[in-house]
Amino acid sequence: MGGTRGIGRAIAGVLESSGHAVRAAGRGDVDTSDPVSVARFAAANRTTDILVLNTGGPPPKTYAEVTDAEWSKYHNQLFLGMVTLLRDIRVRNGGYIFLISSAVVKEPTPRLAISSAYRAAFTEIFKLASRELAARNVSCVNIAPGMIATDRTRELLDDMRVDPSTFPMGRMGEPREIGEFVAAIVDREIKYLSGITVTFDGAGSAHVF
Ligand SMILES: NC(=O)c1ccc[n+]([C@@H]2O[C@H](COP(=O)([O-])OP(=O)(O)OC[C@H]3O[C@@H](n4cnc5c(N)ncnc54)[C@H](OP(=O)(O)O)[C@@H]3O)[C@@H](O)[C@H]2O)c1
C-alpha cells in the first residue's frame, strides 16, 4: 500500500522492472485511517510474497498543537491500520515485509509529534512480528527514511524554509534509492537482515545505532 506516489511508487516500480508482479495500492484501494476499509482490503488480499506497509504521513505539528480528532485519525492510519494489515495479510514462507516508517523512530522531532509517537509504537509491533515470522523464514525490514525527495517533502521543506544543499550529502535522498535497496534484498535473497530498522538518511542523523 502507499504504492501510487513517492517512496511507495518507487519501490513498486523497481520491483516491477525486476520482474515481480506488483499490486500498487493507493488511498482509493485502502484508506489506512479507516478500520472498515483496512478490514475489507485485508479480506480481499489474503496472501502475498512481499508486503510493503506504507501510507501517507501526518501534518507537522508539536504535540500540544495536535487535536484529539487528529490523534484518533493517525492512531488508525499509522498504528491500528498497520497492525491489522500485518496480522491479516499472510506473507508466504520465505517472503519479505518492508515497513516505511521514518527516522523519527530513532530521534523524535518536536514538529513531527504524531509521526514520532505512532511510528515508534508500530516499530515495536513490527519488531515482535519479525521474531515470530523468522520461524517461517519471512524477513522484516523497517526502513526509516530521513529527507527523501518526494512532492510531500519538497512542500514541507519549502514551508519550513530548509535548504537541502545544507544536508550532509548536499541533497535529499531519491525515492529510487529506497526502491533499489528493497529490490536488492529481495532479488539477492538476503534473509538474515531481519528485525532491523535501517535509517535511510544520507548520514543526516548523529546517532550510531
Ligand atoms: N519522503 C520523506 O522524506 C519521508 C521521510 C520520513 C518518513 N516518510 C514517510 O514515508 C511515507 C511515504 O512518504 P512519501 O513521501 O513517499 O509520501 P507521499 O509521496 O505523500 O505518498 C503517500 C502514499 O501513501 C498513500 N496514502 C496517503 N494517505 C493514505 C491513507 N490514508 N491510506 C492509504 N494510503 C494512503 C498515497 O496514496 P494516494 O496517491 O492515493 O494519495 C501515496 O501512495 C509517509 O508515511 C511519510 O510520512 C517520508
The ligand as an ORCA input file, in Angstrom:
! r2SCAN-3c Opt
* xyz 0 1
  N       9.609     11.438      1.934
  C      10.244     11.607      3.077
  O      11.193     12.389      3.172
  C       9.813     10.850      4.302
  C      10.606     10.904      5.440
  C      10.218     10.200      6.565
  C       9.053      9.483      6.556
  N       8.282      9.465      5.438
  C       7.032      8.720      5.456
  O       7.093      7.709      4.489
  C       5.782      7.525      3.921
  C       5.874      7.720      2.412
  O       6.353      9.029      2.173
  P       6.216      9.721      0.733
  O       6.985     10.990      0.819
  O       6.513      8.734     -0.324
  O       4.652     10.070      0.753
  P       3.707     10.564     -0.448
  O       4.512     10.938     -1.633
  O       2.809     11.554      0.184
  O       2.876      9.223     -0.823
  C       1.988      8.706      0.106
  C       1.404      7.415     -0.411
  O       0.531      6.920      0.616
  C      -0.808      6.871      0.111
  N      -1.727      7.315      1.167
  C      -1.909      8.564      1.649
  N      -2.828      8.560      2.622
  C      -3.259      7.291      2.734
  C      -4.219      6.640      3.545
  N      -4.944      7.308      4.457
  N      -4.395      5.305      3.389
  C      -3.678      4.608      2.464
  N      -2.758      5.163      1.670
  C      -2.552      6.490      1.811
  C      -0.856      7.775     -1.092
  O      -1.879      7.321     -1.961
  P      -2.662      8.325     -2.960
  O      -1.743      8.572     -4.108
  O      -3.889      7.536     -3.360
  O      -2.980      9.562     -2.164
  C       0.552      7.580     -1.662
  O       0.630      6.401     -2.430
  C       4.870      8.549      4.586
  O       4.219      7.947      5.668
  C       5.849      9.589      5.078
  O       5.353     10.339      6.166
  C       8.638     10.116      4.306
*
